Amino acid sequence: ATGNRPRPVGTAVIQQSRCDCSKSGDYSQGHGNSNLTYMSRVPFTVVTAVTGASLHPRTILILGIAILLADGFSMEASNFFSIRSLESIRRADGLALAEPFPVRQCAVMFAAFGLADAIPLLTDMINLGIASFQVAVALTLVALFVVGAFGNRSQRLLKKNGVEMLTVGMLAATVSYVVGALVAPLQGDNGD
């Protein structure tokens, strides 16, 4: 009954769109695998696009690390504000805080995603030379399957979820590789 009491106009949208996570404290509820789907694909698509465009390998590290940090920060800043908003709703409903330290949760998630997103960049960081791309692809595909399989709570869908995540990651990488190859002629002779 308390959760249905009228709210000021500014919180009406939050009340209508919120899921039960404000009561349960489970902030992954209602968000599915969106963060997990993102994981490892963005730096992986940088690796495939740069390789497709035949750019210098250091470009992979520059773009990959910049995107990893900037997108990770953006994602977790949004997560922080979301948690803070949901906790305000809980407080207004007279419920105890489920996550009293949203900064801690966001920092842990940032570190976890940062480590996973670094997988496709590792081969260029340790300079495996010509095999870097192939090893990056193999490691990332394994990571995508594992994250897809175990990122969902349903144990009976492990293989299906892993294959779905792997497929989406492979398609994204293929698109970025083809775009890199198609756009490469626009760079002229000073692509290195």
Helices and strands as residue ranges (DSSP letters): G 2-4, H 9-17, H 21-24, H 34-38, H 41-52, H 57-92, H 102-117, H 119-125, G 129-131, H 132-150, G 155-157, H 158-183, G 184-187
